Amino acid sequence: MTGGASRPTVLVVVGPTAVGKSAFALCACEQFLGELVSADSMQVYRGLETATSKPGAEERARVPHHGIDLADPGQDFSMGDFVRSAERSIDGIHARGRLPVLVGGTGLYVRGLLRGVAEAPRRSPRLRARLDALAARRGVPWLHRMLRRVDPHTASRLPVRDRQRIARALEVFFSARRPLSSLIGASPFGEDRYDAIKIGLDMRRDELHRRIDARVDGFFAAGLVDEVKSLLASGCPPSANALKALGYREVLSFLQGETTLEEAITLTRRNTRRYAKRQSTWFRKEPGVVWLEIDPRSPERFEAALEHAGREIARRRDAAWA
């Protein structure tokens, strides 16, 4: 499905975690002959099932899914990796005459796909191995101090122990001979590259927090602790980016003896509520989003959003045929 002469139409569904984005996206795919493209930075990892709200076999049987299970949990997976994968998925969906439905809560992934990303050097396994060896020998804070000398702007926004992103920033500096912050500054996000129909879903804070708490409790009841144990036993290092996901990092802290299980559950609830607030703040700044408040208890909760999407899809189709 195209919008105008060349740009594919993409239905984009955003909003805070637990608001019902995936459920709405499934309905939209079924109603408008679409395929779902996940924009979730943790659903890309194989083996992360319980606390990523990854679609199960039933959902995947209903609608084709893309952007899921792309990397092993011990791998680093960047925004650039996501954008390249999602571009290929959207091209294929468009070629099949179907509607790409982009859904997810990772705001940087959504923005990077819609508007492009700065061209940075590809990973150098040899250089990354040297940086990892330095981190193992001298500690991640030592790498952070090195980054602070060569790229103080990037260092100022990265936690001192964020090994993956610190190493990537140093890798860019040594490969491109310029700081990552300079590359990003020289290639800011531009205009949307797709004809995007953007829908934001929201609900009352008390309702959202109730759903978040229930979801977190469900994660732990479904065996989140055992899943993290299994990931570690399979060789996934505790420092892996995948284990920084909500729920996984709190369980890791419990397994390392830093908290009790009850504290891990409480922290996961609190951190997820805070994350939902940050998501709402981020997506409220995204231009062109039509926001719709939904009632999670209503069987017609997605009706207004589906009607809006249908009108916009029809308008773009009519414009393309005019």
Residue pairs with C-beta under 8 A, 6 or more apart in sequence:
1 8
1 9
1 94
1 97
1 98
1 99
1 313
1 316
1 317
2 8
2 9
2 94
2 195
2 316
2 320
3 9
3 194
3 195
3 316
3 319
3 320
4 195
4 316
4 319
4 320
5 320
7 193
7 194
7 195
8 90
8 91
8 94
8 100
8 194
8 195
9 99
9 100
9 194
9 195
9 196
9 197
9 313
9 316
9 317
10 90
10 99
10 100
10 101
10 102
10 114
10 194
10 195
10 196
10 197
11 28
11 32
11 34
11 99
11 100
11 101
11 102
11 196
11 197
11 199
11 309
11 313
12 102
12 103
12 110
12 114
12 196
12 197
12 198
12 199
13 21
13 24
13 25
13 28
13 101
13 102
13 103
13 199
13 201
14 21
14 103
14 104
14 105
14 107
14 110
14 198
14 199
14 200
14 201
14 279
14 283
14 286
14 289
15 21
15 105
15 200
15 201
15 202
15 279
15 280
15 283
16 105
16 202
16 208
16 275
16 276
16 277
16 279
16 280
16 283
17 53
17 105
17 212
17 272
17 275
17 276
17 279
18 208
18 211
18 212
18 215
18 272
18 276
19 201
19 202
19 203
19 208
19 211
19 276
19 294
20 201
20 203
20 294
20 296
20 301
20 302
21 103
21 104
21 105
21 201
22 36
22 53
22 55
22 59
22 103
23 302
24 103
24 199
24 201
24 302
24 305
24 306
25 36
25 101
25 103
26 36
26 59
26 62
26 63
27 302
27 306
28 34
28 99
28 101
28 305
28 306
28 309
29 35
29 36
29 62
29 63
29 99
29 101
30 62
30 63
31 306
31 310
32 99
32 101
32 309
32 310
32 313
33 97
33 98
33 99
34 63
34 93
34 98
34 99
34 100
34 101
35 63
35 64
35 65
35 66
35 89
35 93
35 96
35 98
35 99
35 100
35 101
36 55
36 63
36 64
36 65
36 66
36 101
36 103
37 66
37 67
37 86
37 89
37 90
37 93
37 100
37 101
37 102
37 103
38 44
38 65
38 66
38 67
38 68
38 103
38 104
39 67
39 82
39 86
39 102
39 103
39 104
39 105
39 106
39 109
39 110
39 113
40 52
40 53
40 67
40 104
40 105
40 106
40 109
41 77
41 82
41 106
41 108
41 109
42 48
42 52
42 242
42 245
43 52
43 53
43 54
43 67
43 68
43 69
43 104
44 67
44 68
44 69
44 70
44 71
44 77
44 81
44 82
45 52
45 69
45 70
45 71
45 72
45 73
45 75
45 77
45 242
46 69
46 70
46 71
46 72
46 73
47 72
47 73
47 227
47 230
47 231
47 234
47 236
47 242
48 54
48 73
48 227
48 231
48 242
48 245
48 248
49 227
50 219
50 222
50 223
50 224
50 227
50 247
51 219
51 224
51 227
51 245
51 246
51 247
51 248
51 268
52 245
53 215
54 68
55 65
55 68
59 65
66 85
66 86
66 89
66 93
67 82
67 85
67 86
67 89
67 104
70 77
70 81
70 85
71 77
71 81
72 236
73 231
73 236
73 240
73 242
73 243
74 235
74 236
74 237
74 240
74 242
76 123
76 164
76 168
76 241
77 241
78 168
79 108
79 109
79 112
79 117
80 112
80 117
80 120
82 109
82 112
82 113
83 109
83 112
83 113
83 116
83 117
86 102
86 109
86 113
87 113
89 100
90 100
90 102
90 194
93 99
93 100
94 100
99 313
102 110
102 113
104 110
105 279
107 279
107 282
107 283
107 286
110 286
111 189
111 286
112 189
113 194
114 192
114 193
114 194
114 196
115 189
115 190
115 191
115 192
115 193
116 187
116 189
116 190
116 193
117 187
117 189
118 183
118 184
118 186
118 187
119 183
119 187
120 172
120 176
120 180
120 183
121 171
121 172
121 175
121 176
123 168
123 171
124 171
124 175
127 171
127 174
127 175
128 167
128 171
131 143
131 167
131 170
131 171
132 163
132 167
134 142
134 143
135 142
135 143
135 163
135 167
140 160
140 161
140 162
140 163
140 166
141 160
141 161
143 163
143 166
143 167
143 170
144 155
144 158
144 160
144 161
144 166
146 170
147 154
147 155
147 158
147 166
147 169
147 170
147 173
148 155
148 156
150 170
150 173
150 179
151 169
151 173
151 179
151 180
151 181
151 182
153 179
153 181
154 169
154 179
154 180
154 181
155 166
155 169
158 165
158 166
158 169
163 239
164 239
164 241
168 180
169 179
169 180
172 179
172 180
172 183
173 179
173 180
176 183
192 288
195 316
196 288
197 309
197 312
197 313
197 316
198 286
198 288
198 289
198 290
199 289
199 290
199 292
199 305
199 308
199 309
200 283
200 284
200 286
200 289
200 290
200 291
200 292
201 291
201 292
201 294
201 305
202 208
202 280
202 291
202 292
202 293
202 294
203 293
203 294
203 295
203 296
204 293
207 296
208 276
209 273
211 296
212 269
212 272
212 273
212 276
213 269
215 272
216 247
216 265
216 268
216 269
216 272
217 265
219 247
219 268
220 261
220 265
220 268
224 247
224 248
224 251
225 251
225 254
225 255
225 261
228 243
228 248
228 251
228 252
228 255
229 255
231 242
231 243
231 248
232 238
232 255
236 242
236 243
238 252
238 256
242 248
243 249
243 252
246 268
246 271
246 272
246 275
247 268
247 272
250 259
250 264
250 265
250 267
250 268
250 271
251 264
251 268
253 259
253 264
253 267
254 260
254 261
254 263
254 264
259 267
283 289
284 291
290 308
292 304
292 305
292 308
294 301
294 302
294 305
295 301
